[in-house]
């Protein structure tokens, strides 16, 4: 990787397995323990096949609709979570700020 690149995503994808809703009461917990027709787990792809590089000194913002993978990209870039496939390379220190008004990676 070039020294001028701070973050590089190479064919990065991240999936999560959704197993259904968690029980909210003691009764729901007991019923779910003996229930035979549990819903099958579903795979949710938060991001698929991302390829990009961010040079040192750049500030980057991710803009998109709810559920489009913005927070997942931030977590991958800061190595809070790891990709299902592909490679995230970080050269240096990275910090992320994410809230309803701002989400950026100052490098």
VODRENNU-314508 format. One record per atom (N, C-alpha, C, O): residue number from 1; atom name; x, y, z. Coordinates in steps of 0.2 Angstrom, whole numbers. Each point is the difference from the previous one (the first is absolute). Example, Ala and Ser with C-alpha at 12.3 -4.5 7.8 and 13.67 -1.06 7.14 Angstrom:
1  N  66  -28  39
1  CA  -4  6  0
1  C  4  6  0
1  O  5  -1  3
2  N  -7  6  -7
2  CA  4  6  1
2  C  -4  5  3
2  O  3  6  1
END
This chain:
1  N  4  -6  0
1  CA  -4  6  0
1  C  4  6  0
1  O  6  0  3
2  N  -8  5  -7
2  CA  4  6  0
2  C  0  4  7
2  O  -5  0  3
3  N  10  4  -1
3  CA  0  3  6
3  C  -5  6  0
3  O  -2  3  5
4  N  0  -1  -11
4  CA  -5  6  0
4  C  -7  -2  1
4  O  -4  4  1
5  N  3  -11  -1
5  CA  -7  -2  2
5  C  -1  -2  7
5  O  4  -4  3
6  N  -9  7  0
6  CA  -1  -2  7
6  C  -5  -6  1
6  O  2  -4  5
7  N  -7  4  -9
7  CA  -5  -6  1
7  C  -1  -2  -7
7  O  -1  3  -5
8  N  1  -10  4
8  CA  -1  -3  -6
8  C  -5  -6  1
8  O  1  -4  4
9  N  -7  4  -8
9  CA  -5  -5  0
9  C  1  -4  -6
9  O  0  3  -6
10  N  1  -10  6
10  CA  1  -4  -6
10  C  -5  -5  0
10  O  1  -5  4
11  N  -6  5  -8
11  CA  -5  -5  -1
11  C  -3  -2  7
11  O  -1  -5  2
12  N  -1  11  2
12  CA  -2  -1  7
12  C  -8  -1  0
12  O  -4  4  -3
13  N  2  -10  6
13  CA  -7  -1  1
13  C  -1  -2  8
13  O  5  -3  3
14  N  -11  5  0
14  CA  -1  -2  7
14  C  -7  -2  0
14  O  -5  3  -2
15  N  4  -9  5
15  CA  -7  -3  1
15  C  -1  -1  7
15  O  4  -1  4
16  N  -11  2  -2
16  CA  -2  -2  7
16  C  -5  -5  -1
16  O  -4  0  -4
17  N  3  -5  9
17  CA  -5  -5  0
17  C  -5  3  5
17  O  1  1  6
18  N  -7  -1  -8
18  CA  -6  2  3
18  C  -4  -6  2
18  O  -2  -4  -4
19  N  1  3  11
19  CA  -3  -6  2
19  C  -7  1  3
19  O  -3  -5  3
20  N  0  10  -4
20  CA  -7  2  2
20  C  0  4  6
20  O  6  3  3
21  N  -11  -1  0
21  CA  -1  4  6
21  C  2  -3  6
21  O  -2  -6  1
22  N  5  10  4
22  CA  1  -3  7
22  C  -6  0  4
22  O  -4  5  -1
23  N  3  -10  5
23  CA  -6  1  5
23  C  0  6  4
23  O  6  2  2
24  N  -11  1  0
24  CA  -1  5  4
24  C  -2  -1  7
24  O  1  4  4
25  N  -5  -10  -3
25  CA  -2  -1  6
25  C  2  -7  2
25  O  3  -4  -4
26  N  -4  2  11
26  CA  2  -7  2
26  C  -5  -5  -4
26  O  3  -5  -2
27  N  -9  6  1
27  CA  -4  -4  -3
27  C  2  -1  -8
27  O  1  -6  -2
28  N  1  11  -1
28  CA  3  -1  -7
28  C  6  -4  0
28  O  1  -3  -5
29  N  3  4  10
29  CA  6  -4  1
29  C  -1  -7  0
29  O  3  -4  -3
30  N  -8  2  8
30  CA  -2  -7  0
30  C  -3  -3  -6
30  O  2  -6  -2
31  N  -6  10  -1
31  CA  -3  -2  -6
31  C  5  -1  -6
31  O  0  -5  -3
32  N  5  9  3
32  CA  5  0  -6
32  C  4  -6  2
32  O  3  -3  -5
33  N  -2  1  11
33  CA  5  -6  1
33  C  -3  -6  -2
33  O  4  -5  -2
34  N  -11  4  2
34  CA  -3  -6  -2
34  C  -3  0  -7
34  O  -3  -5  -3
35  N  3  11  0
35  CA  -3  1  -7
35  C  4  -4  -5
35  O  6  0  0
36  N  -10  -4  -4
36  CA  3  -4  -5
36  C  1  4  -7
36  O  4  -2  -4
37  N  -8  6  3
37  CA  0  4  -7
37  C  3  7  1
37  O  -3  5  -1
38  N  10  -6  3
38  CA  4  6  0
38  C  1  3  -7
38  O  1  -4  -5
39  N  -1  11  4
39  CA  1  2  -6
39  C  7  -1  -2
39  O  5  0  4
40  N  -4  -2  -11
40  CA  7  -1  -2
40  C  4  6  0
40  O  -2  6  -1
41  N  9  -6  3
41  CA  4  6  0
41  C  1  2  -7
41  O  0  -3  -5
42  N  0  10  5
42  CA  1  3  -7
42  C  7  4  0
42  O  2  2  5
43  N  1  -2  -11
43  CA  6  4  0
43  C  -1  7  -3
43  O  -4  0  -6
44  N  6  5  9
44  CA  -1  7  -2
44  C  7  2  -3
44  O  5  0  4
45  N  -4  2  -10
45  CA  6  3  -2
45  C  0  8  1
45  O  -4  3  -4
46  N  8  -1  9
46  CA  0  7  1
46  C  3  4  -5
46  O  -2  6  -2
47  N  8  -8  -1
47  CA  4  2  -5
47  C  2  -5  -4
47  O  2  -6  2
48  N  -1  7  -9
48  CA  2  -5  -5
48  C  5  3  -4
48  O  -1  5  -4
49  N  7  -9  3
49  CA  5  2  -5
49  C  2  7  0
49  O  0  3  -6
50  N  2  0  11
50  CA  3  7  0
50  C  7  0  -2
50  O  4  -4  3
51  N  -2  8  -7
51  CA  7  2  -2
51  C  1  7  0
51  O  -3  4  -4
52  N  7  -1  9
52  CA  2  7  0
52  C  6  1  4
52  O  2  -5  4
53  N  1  10  -5
53  CA  6  2  4
53  C  0  8  2
53  O  -3  4  -4
54  N  5  -3  10
54  CA  -1  7  3
54  C  7  2  1
54  O  4  -3  4
55  N  -1  8  -7
55  CA  6  3  1
55  C  1  3  7
55  O  -5  2  3
56  N  11  -2  -1
56  CA  2  4  7
56  C  -2  7  -1
56  O  1  3  -5
57  N  -4  0  11
57  CA  -1  7  0
57  C  -7  1  -3
57  O  -2  6  0
58  N  -2  -11  -2
58  CA  -7  2  -3
58  C  -5  -2  6
58  O  1  -4  4
59  N  -6  8  -4
59  CA  -6  -1  4
59  C  -6  -2  -5
59  O  -1  3  -5
60  N  -2  -9  7
60  CA  -5  -3  -4
60  C  -6  -1  4
60  O  0  -2  5
61  N  -6  4  -9
61  CA  -6  -1  3
61  C  -4  -5  -4
61  O  0  0  -6
62  N  -4  -4  9
62  CA  -4  -5  -3
62  C  -8  2  0
62  O  -2  1  6
63  N  -1  0  -11
63  CA  -7  2  0
63  C  -4  -5  -4
63  O  2  -3  -5
64  N  -8  1  9
64  CA  -4  -5  -3
64  C  -6  0  4
64  O  -1  3  5
65  N  -4  -7  -8
65  CA  -6  -1  4
65  C  1  -5  6
65  O  5  -3  0
66  N  -10  3  4
66  CA  0  -5  6
66  C  1  -7  -3
66  O  -3  -2  -4
67  N  8  -2  8
67  CA  1  -7  -2
67  C  4  -1  -6
67  O  1  -5  -3
68  N  3  11  0
68  CA  4  -1  -6
68  C  7  -2  2
68  O  4  -1  -5
69  N  -2  0  11
69  CA  6  -2  2
69  C  5  5  2
69  O  6  -2  1
70  N  -8  8  1
70  CA  5  5  2
70  C  4  -1  6
70  O  6  0  1
71  N  -10  -2  4
71  CA  3  -2  7
71  C  4  -6  -1
71  O  5  -1  4
72  N  -7  -4  -8
72  CA  4  -6  -1
72  C  7  2  -3
72  O  5  -3  2
73  N  -5  7  -7
73  CA  6  2  -3
73  C  5  4  5
73  O  6  -2  0
74  N  -9  6  5
74  CA  4  3  5
74  C  3  -5  5
74  O  6  0  2
75  N  -10  -5  0
75  CA  2  -5  4
75  C  6  -4  -3
75  O  4  -3  3
76  N  -5  1  -10
76  CA  5  -4  -3
76  C  6  4  -1
76  O  6  -2  1
77  N  -6  9  -2
77  CA  6  4  -1
77  C  4  1  7
77  O  6  0  0
78  N  -10  0  5
78  CA  3  1  7
78  C  2  -7  3
78  O  2  0  6
79  N  -4  -5  -10
79  CA  2  -7  3
79  C  -4  -2  6
79  O  3  -4  4
80  N  -9  7  -3
80  CA  -4  -3  5
80  C  -3  -6  -2
80  O  -1  -5  5
81  N  -1  4  -11
81  CA  -2  -6  -3
81  C  4  -2  -6
81  O  4  4  -2
82  N  -4  -10  0
82  CA  4  -3  -5
82  C  -4  -2  -6
82  O  -6  -2  1
83  N  8  3  -7
83  CA  -4  -2  -6
83  C  -1  -8  -1
83  O  4  -4  3
84  N  -10  2  -6
84  CA  -1  -7  -1
84  C  5  -2  -6
84  O  2  -6  1
85  N  -2  10  -6
85  CA  5  -1  -5
85  C  4  6  -2
85  O  -2  6  2
86  N  7  -7  -5
86  CA  4  6  -2
86  C  5  2  5
86  O  1  -3  5
87  N  2  9  -6
87  CA  6  2  5
87  C  -1  8  1
87  O  -1  4  -5
88  N  2  -2  11
88  CA  0  7  2
88  C  7  1  2
88  O  2  -3  5
89  N  2  8  -8
89  CA  7  1  2
89  C  0  7  3
89  O  -3  5  -3
90  N  5  -4  9
90  CA  1  7  3
90  C  7  1  1
90  O  4  -4  4
91  N  -2  10  -6
91  CA  7  2  1
91  C  0  7  4
91  O  -1  5  -3
92  N  3  -6  9
92  CA  -1  5  5
92  C  -6  0  5
92  O  -3  -6  0
93  N  2  11  3
93  CA  -6  0  5
93  C  -6  3  -3
93  O  1  5  -5
94  N  -7  -8  6
94  CA  -6  2  -3
94  C  -5  1  6
94  O  0  -4  5
95  N  -4  10  -5
95  CA  -5  1  5
95  C  -6  1  -4
95  O  0  3  -5
96  N  -6  -5  8
96  CA  -6  1  -3
96  C  -5  4  4
96  O  0  -1  6
97  N  -4  5  -9
97  CA  -5  4  4
97  C  -7  -2  -3
97  O  -1  2  -6
98  N  -4  -4  9
98  CA  -6  -2  -3
98  C  -6  2  5
98  O  0  -2  5
99  N  -4  7  -8
99  CA  -6  1  4
99  C  -5  3  -6
99  O  2  0  -6
100  N  -8  2  8
100  CA  -5  2  -5
100  C  2  6  -4
100  O  -3  1  -5
101  N  7  3  8
101  CA  2  6  -4
101  C  7  -1  -4
101  O  1  4  -5
102  N  3  -9  7
102  CA  6  0  -3
102  C  3  -7  1
102  O  -1  -4  5
103  N  4  1  -10
103  CA  4  -6  0
103  C  6  0  -5
103  O  -1  1  -6
104  N  7  0  9
104  CA  5  1  -5
104  C  6  -4  3
104  O  1  -2  6
105  N  4  1  -10
105  CA  7  -3  2
105  C  5  5  -1
105  O  3  1  -6
106  N  -1  3  11
106  CA  6  5  -1
106  C  6  -4  0
106  O  2  -4  4
107  N  2  5  -9
107  CA  6  -3  -1
107  C  6  5  0
107  O  6  -2  0
END
